[in-house]
Structures are given as structure tokens and as C-alpha cells.
Amino acid sequence: MKTTKITARYVIGFKDDGHHIYEHGELVYQGDTVLFVGHDYQGQVDDTQNLGNALVGPGFIDLDAVADLDSTVLAFDHQPGWKKGRLPASDWLRRETYSDAELDFNKRYAFSQLLLNGITTIAPITSILYREWAETADEFRRAADIAASLGVRAYLGPAYMSGYGVVNPNGNFDMRFDERRGLQGLEEAVHYAEQLDQYGDTIRGMLAPDRIEGCTPELLRQTARAMRELDCPVRLHSCQGEFELEMVHQLHNGMSSVELMAENDLLDRRLLLPHLQLLGGKHSTPDKIARELALLGQSGASAVICPLVAGRHAKYFNGVSRFREAGINISLGTDTYPPDMIQNMHIGAILSRVERGNITEASAADYYNMATLGGARALGREDIGRLCPGARADIMVFDFDRIHTGQVFDPITAMVINGNGRDIKGVIINGDRVVWDGQLVKLGLDLQQLHHQAQKQFDGFIASYPERCHQHPPLTEIFPPSFPLSRRNR
């Protein structure tokens, strides 16, 4: 196997249970495995690459990675969401909005964007608001092929659900359930996860019940049992919004989402919980929040914080320090476009400080740890999210030679507050170079062609909104332009 040495102004290794900065450092890997991080490697190498004024570090881990043409961007300036298609109208006859080929393209495009932003390990998420029901195993068999062809490390599993929310003609909210279909979706997801061995180490299975309000207790219990039998992650969106709090309260005798998970034996070290913004249920109190933080900490479940999308919706979780004191591992997800982990780290640190009114609440280093070590810990792994002997050669290269990255005083802080995903120069996964100089070198995809096709499909997707929206208004009422718009006659 080829042995490669990379040198750079900054190399982020792992030493004494934490990240360590090696100035003018060296990283050596052989095949898919790191051999050495530090200074003055004495062994033989086949290739040496001097990357100059760059930061070489572990690839980012994204546990809520959009694998779609993101629809949440449409909600940024168009509220309330339930009037703008974030809940389908009760009289909508559910159908597939995209063809199979279009769904495959969406994943190829989204996975490419994640790679270009330095993200090496992903747990994808798509919206099922516009689907006939949920995701399918066949769709995710193709997704595994797409992920493998691009070289991304992925945890995959089709989303399943027992029910979904709707808006009635009078503006009231309701749920529609089909528990049999939810259990069938779980069965298919389990079978899918059991068949992934053919892809080797880079593609693994996970279970992805869609949202907690759309899961019956039986589906939660069966998911918990499957999680332990497969020993695989389960990701469940929870404590995210007011609709969820209200529905869980109504459907489950006044319970909160965390109580519902505990009641059905789902709280576990394998559980990944995106958002966790609204703890304590519908009638939250400080004591209820404290009890739920303790429950989460004792269970070993991991928080998956998504700063950019949370801030866009005027929400954030209740404190890095509080979660840390409760023993809760914190990891990160991007969950929106752009899938820029660096931007999420910056926004996350800002929101943490504002939410707690304390400038020392969270640092760039805290969020860098979440994007690397926290994600690895959530997946139960010690061979990713860090660079040390024996770790996987999952590497991202951040370029400090671009003039807009400003002056470097500390490489992590400077990257987080001055940089963004467009400054990623290279990505190596399992020892294979997949992105270099802003190009997808492993598969050789034409980025401009991807960009134009994505716009074409997104235009068609937006055009489908009137059929799903409450009272079915025209598109100009659902998404009016920021300012009056005139179009040229053709």
C-alpha cells in the first residue's frame, strides 16, 4: 500500500484525549489508515505533498446532512410555515413529487455539496413532506451506490413513519396514522441495514424514524428493539417545534417527547437526537427541563445540534454548558443549504453566547470538537473525527492562502470566524482523494452541470407547492418576491 506524507502550516492531530495543533506539522497515512501525526517522521514514504499555508485536520461529521434539494430555505422569509407547505393540506392526495431518477440526482448533488464542504461522514436526511409516504429501501439501495461512487462515508437507512401532520380546511392541525405501514417501513429498513456488508466499511446502516410525533408507541418500541439487535444508530427528530409538542401532548396523555422516548425504551447510547430545542414538553418548567437533561445524559444519547437552520427559525438549544454538565454528548448537523459545517460552527458559537447571555459559553474549539470528536462519539467510533495512528485517513484541507480568510492568530478560531466551506481545498476519505482544488476528482462530476440541473429540478419542485398548501393559493401568494418583480415579455 502506498505511504503518503502531507505537510502543512497546521496539522490537527489527536493527543492526550484531545485535538493538538502541530505547527509546520506532518501527517502520514498508508492506504486507509493514519500512521503518524507530528514532526520529523523517520519512516519511508512513497509520496510527499507540501500543502503550504493550510490547515490539515480530520474530516467533519454531519449527522443531519441534507440529501435533498433543501426545502427549508423556502421557509426563511415565508411564514407561518403551516400556510406555506411545511404541513400538507388534509385534502392533498399524497404522491411522489420527484421521479426515481430525480431523487437519485438530488442525492448525488447533495452528497457532492457535502464533500466540497469538507464533510467526510454523513447521516443523510431528506424531507418526506412531498412524498407519497416515506422513503423506500430501493431508493436507498441506489443511494448506497451513489455514496460509494463519490467516496463519502455514509450511515444510510430509509426514513419510516406511522403518521404525519396535516392542516384542515379550517386551519386546525391533525395527524393521519397508518401504523401497519410504519411497521412495514421499519421491517424494510432493518432488512436494508442487514444487506450493506457488500460496501465495506464506508457504508453502514442506521434507522431513521422520521419525527417523533409521527411515531406510535409500538413503532418506537420496535425501533428500540431493532436498534439493539443491529447495534446501529437511530436518529429521531425531537423537541424541535411547537406542532410536535402539541401533538405529543395530545396523543400521549400529556407526555413530553423525551418522556415518550423513555417510556418506550428508546433512550440509549446509539440514539441521535437532532435539535432538542424545546425540552420539558408543552407545559415546560425548569424542573422538567432539568429532569430531561439528566435522563438524556444518563442514557448516553447524543444531541445533534443544527445551528444554521435553528437560527433561521429563531430557536436554539438551551446551552452548551448545561448539556455538558448533564453529560450529554453534542454533535453537529447542517440540515439545510448550504451544508457548510464551518458556517454552522461560527453561527453555533454566536447563538450559544446570545442564548445564555455569556460570551464564554462556547468557543470555536468547542464547536470544532462537536463537528469531529462529538460526531464520532455519537456513532460509537474512535477511528474517525481524529487524526492519530490507527485512525481512518479521513482528512480535510482548509486553505489559508485565500485573501478573504484574513489573518491567522489561532488556526481553529481563524477558520471558524473568518472562513467557510468554500475555503476547503481538499478532502481525503479512507485514504482516497475525493475532492481537490474544489473539484470532485474521484468521480469527475461537472459541477456546473450539477448546478444547472439542480436549479431545473428545484423550479419544478416549487411549482408543486399549490397542490399541497393549505387552501391551495397560487404560487405568487405562497412565495411572493422580496420586492415587486417585473419580468421581460418573451
N, C-alpha and C positions, 0 to 999 in steps of 0.2 A: 504493500500500500504506500502511496505517495505521502511523504512528510513535508509539510509546508510551514514556513515561518513567516509570520506577519509582524512588522514593526510599525509603531505609530507614536505620535507625541504622547498619547494617553492610552493605556490599556487597562481595562477594568477587570481585575482578577477577583478570585474569592479566597479569602484567607482569614483564619481565626473567626469563623462563623459569620462573616460579612464581606461585603464588597471592599476591594482595596485598589487604590489608584497607583499604577506603575507609570511614572513619567518616563518618556522615551523607553517604553516597555516592549516586550516580546511575547507573542502568542504562538505556540507551536501545536499543530494538530496532525494526526496521522489517520487517514481515512475519515471516519465519522467521529473520532474521539480526540479530545484535547490531551496533549502530553505534558505541556509546560506553560506556565504564565509567570513572567517576572523579568529578570535581567540575566544576560550572559549565558544563554543556552549553549551547552557544550556538545550536544549530540549532532549527528549528521542530518542534514536536510536536503531535500530534492529541489526545493524552490523557496526563494526568499522574496517577499513583496514589501517594499517600504511605502507605507501609505501616508507618510508625512504628517501634516498638521491635522490629525484626525483623532477621533475617539473610537476605539475598538472595544465593544462590550458585548454582553450576552444579548441575544435577540429578545424582543419584547413578547410577552404572553398576553393574549387578548381572549378573555373568557366570555365575552358577549360581542362577538365580531359580526357585523352586518354582512350577510352573504346574499344581498339583495340590492336592487335599486332602491335606496332608502326613502321610505315614505314619511318618516318623522320630520324631514326638512320642510314638508308642506305645512306642518302644524306650527312652525316657528312664529309666523305673523298672522295665522288664520285660526282664530279661536271663537267660541269654545270648540274643543276637538270633537265632541259628540255631534255637533252640527256640521262638521267638516269631514266626515267619513272615518273618524277614529273608532266609532262604533257603527256597524252597518244598520240600515233601516230594517225593521222587523219584516217588511214585505219584500225584501230582496231575496230572490231565488238564487241561493249561493251557486257559484260556478267558478271555474278556473279562469282567471283574467289573463294569464300568460300560457302559451303553449309549452310543451316539454322542452323544445329547442330554446325558447326564450328563457325558461327557468335555468337551463344549463348555462346559457350565456351570462345571465345575471351572476351566477356563482363564479364563473371564470373571470368576469370583470371584477367582482368584489374581492376574490382571493388575490388577484393581481394587485389591486389597490392596497390591500393589507401588507403584502410583501414589500411593495415600494415604500411603505412607511416603517420598515424595519421590524415588522411583526413576524415572528417565526413560528409561533404556536398559536393556533386558533381553535375556539369552540364557536362555530357559526350560529347565527340567529337570523331568521327571516320573519317577515310579517305573514300571518295567516288570515289577516282581516279580509283579504281579497280572494281567498282560496275557496274551493268547493267545500272542503272541510279542513284538513290539516295537511302535513307533508306526508310523502309516501316513501316506502323503502326503496322502490325502484328509482325514484328521484335521487335518493341518497347513495344508491349504488353508483349512479353516474357522477354524483358529487365526489365520491371517493376517487374515481378515476381522474376527475379534474384536479383535485388536490394533489394526487400523486404526480400527475404530469407537470404541475407547476413547482413541485418540490416542497410545498408548505407542510409543516407538521400539524395535523388536524385531529380533533376529537369530534366525531360525527355521530349523528343519530336523528332520525326524523321526528319532528315535533308531533305530539298527540294531545288530545283533549277530550273531555266528556261534554263540554258545552262552551257556549260563547255568549257574549253580551249583545243586546240589540237595543235600538231606540224605537219605541212605539210611536204611532202617528200623533199621539197627544203629548209627546216629549218625555214620557216616563221611560225608565230603563227596566230591562227584563233580561232573563237568561233563558237560553234554549239548550236543553240537555238531551244527549243520547249516550247513556253510559256504556251500552254494548259497543258502540263504535269507538269509544275511548279505550276500553279494554282490548279491543281488537288492535288498535293503534299501538298500544303498549306491547302486545304479543309480537307484532311485526317488528317493532323497534328492538326487542330482545333478540329475535332471530337475526336481524341485521347485524347487531353488535357481535354476535357469535360467529359471523362469517368474515370478519375483517382480517383474519390472520394472513391472508394472501398478500396483504400490502406491507407486511413487515412492521417495523417499529414506528414508522412515521404516521400511520393512520390507525387510530384506536376508536373504540366505541364509547358513547355516552348516552344517557337517557335524558330526554328533553320534554317533559310535560310543559305545556305552553304557558299557562298562567294559573295561579292558584285558585282564582275564582271560577275557572273553568274545569276544575278537577273535583270529582266526587270523592268522598272519603274512601270508597272502595278502590278507586284508581290510585289514590295516594298510598294506600296500604300495599297494593300490588306492586307499585313502583318501588316502595321501600324494600320489599322482599327481593325484587329483581336486582336492585342496586347491590344488595349484599351477596346475592348468588353470583352475579357477574363481576363483583368488585370493581365497579366502574363509576365515574362521576354521574351525578344527577344535577341538572340545572333547572331551577324553578323561579320564575319571576314572582316577586312577592314584596309586599309593603311598598308598592310603587305609586298608587294613586287613590283618589277618593272613591272612584267607582268600585275598585277592588275591596276597600274597607267596608263599604256599604253592603256589597253583595255577600261577602264572607259573614258579616254580622247577621244579615237576614237569613241566610241559608243554613247557618251552623250554630244556632242558639246563642248568638251574641259573642261568639269566639272572635279572636283576632287571627291573622294569618299565621303568626308564629305558634299560637296555641293549637291551631288546626294541624300544623305540621307535627307538633309534639304529640298530639292525640293519636295520630296515625303512624307513629314510629318512623318518621322520615328524617328527623334531626340526626345528623351523622357527619363524620369527618369527610365523607365523599360528597356532601351536599354543597352546591354552589348557588348562592342567593344574590342575583342581581338586584341592585337598588337599595333595599332596606331603608327607605326614606321616611316611612310613616309607621313606626313601631307603636305598639300598645292598642291597636285596633281602633274602632270607630270612636269610642269614648276613652281616649288615651289619657293617662296620668303619669307623672314622673315615676311613681312606684311600679306601674305596669311596664313602662319602658325599661326600668332597671331590672325587673324580673326577666324580661325577654332577652335583654343583653346577656344576663347570666346564663339563661338557657342555651343561647347560641354559643357562648364561649365554652360551656361545659360539653356541648355536643361535638365540638371541633368543626362545625360548619364554617364555610368561608364566605365572607362578603365579597361581592363583585361590584365595585363602585364604578359608575359611568359618568364622570364629571361633566362632559360637554353636553350630553343630552339632558342631564339633570338640571344644569344651569339654564338651558334653553326653556325648560318648563318651570322655572322659578322654584326648584326644590333642591335639597341636598341632604345627605345622611347626617346623623347627629353626632359627628365628632370623631376624628382620628384618635384622640386621647381617650375618649370614652370606650370605643371599641377595643383599643389596645389594653386598657385596664381590665376589660371583661375577658380578655384572652382570645378575642376574635381575630382570625387571620384576615387581612384585607388584600384583595387582588383588584385588578382593573379590567374594564371592558370599554370598547369605544362606542358601540351600539348606535352609531349614527354616521353620517357622512360629514366631513372627511374622516376616515379611520386613522386619525393622526394621534398616536399614543403620546407623543411629546406635547402636543397641544392639550391633551387631556391631563397630563401631569401638571402643566402650568395652571390650567383652569382649576384643577382639583385643589392645588395648594392655595390658590386665591379664595375659592369658595369655602374651604376649611377655615381659613383665617377670618373671613367675614361672618360665617355662620356662628363661630364661637366668640367672635369679638376679641381675638387674641392673635397677634402677629407671629407668635411662636408655636401656634397649634400644629402646623405642618410645614415641612421643608421640602425642597426639591429632592433631597436624598430619600425622604420618607416615600414620596411618590415613585421615585425610581425603584425603590425596593418593592413596592406594590406591583409594578409593571414587570418585575423579573422574579425575585425570590417569592413574593406573595402568590403569584400565579403558579409557580412550580409547587409551592406548599399546598395550594388548593387541589392540585392534581395528584398529590402524594408522591412527588418526584424530587430527587436530589441531583439529577443529571441534566437538567435544563434550568434556565434562568440564572446561570452562573458559569464562569469560566475557570476551571481548575482541572488538574489531572483526573481523568476518568469521566469528565462531563462530556455530553454531546457537543460537537462542534457546530453549535447554533449561534451565529455571530452577526452583529450589525455594525456598520461603519458609518459614523457621523462625521461630516466634512466641516471642519472649522476654517477652511480656506475661502469660503464664500463670504463676500464682503458684508452681507447683511447679518451674519452671525455675531458681529460685534467683537468686543474684546473679551478674552478668556481670562478669568481670575480664578475660577474653580471649574473644572470641565463639566461636572454634572449640573451645577447651578446654571452655568452659562448656556448649556444645551437646553435646559428646561425653559429658561425665561427668554432666551434670545432665538432659539431655533424652532423648527417644526419638521414634520415628516419629509418635506421636500429637500431637506439637507442630508437625507440618508444617501450615502454614496454606494454602499454595497450590503448585500445580505448573503450569508452562507448558512445552509441548513444541512445538518448531518454530513458536513464536510464538502457539500456541493455548492458551488457558486450559483445562485438563482437570480440575483439582481446585481448589476454592476454599472456604475455611471448612469444610473437612472433608467436602465433598460432591463427587460426580463430576458436575461441571457440564457436561462435553462430551456425555455420553450420558444423564445424568439418571437413573441407576440408583437404585433404592430399596435403600439399604444394609441396612436391617433385613430386607427380603425376601431379599436375598442371604445374610445371616447365617443365617436360619432354614432356607433351602433347603440351605445347606452342611451344617448340622447333620443334617438329614434324610438327606442322601446319605452323610455320614460314618458315621452309625449303621448304614446298610445295608452299607457297606464293612467296618466292624469285624465285623459278623455273618458275613462270608465267611471269616474267618481260620481256623476249624477245618478247613475242607477243604484248606487249603494247608499247615498247620502239621505239623511232624514228629509222627507218631503220632496226629494229629488229636484232641487233647484238647478238652474243652468250653471255651467262651469264658471261663468263670469261672476256669479254670486258666491260660489264656494271659494274660489281663489282669485279675488279681484287684484289687479296690479297695484304696486305700491303707490304709483301716481297715474293720472289719466294717460291712457295709451292710445296712440294713433298708429294705424297700420297703412302701408302703401297699398293702393289698389293695384291688382295684378290682372 
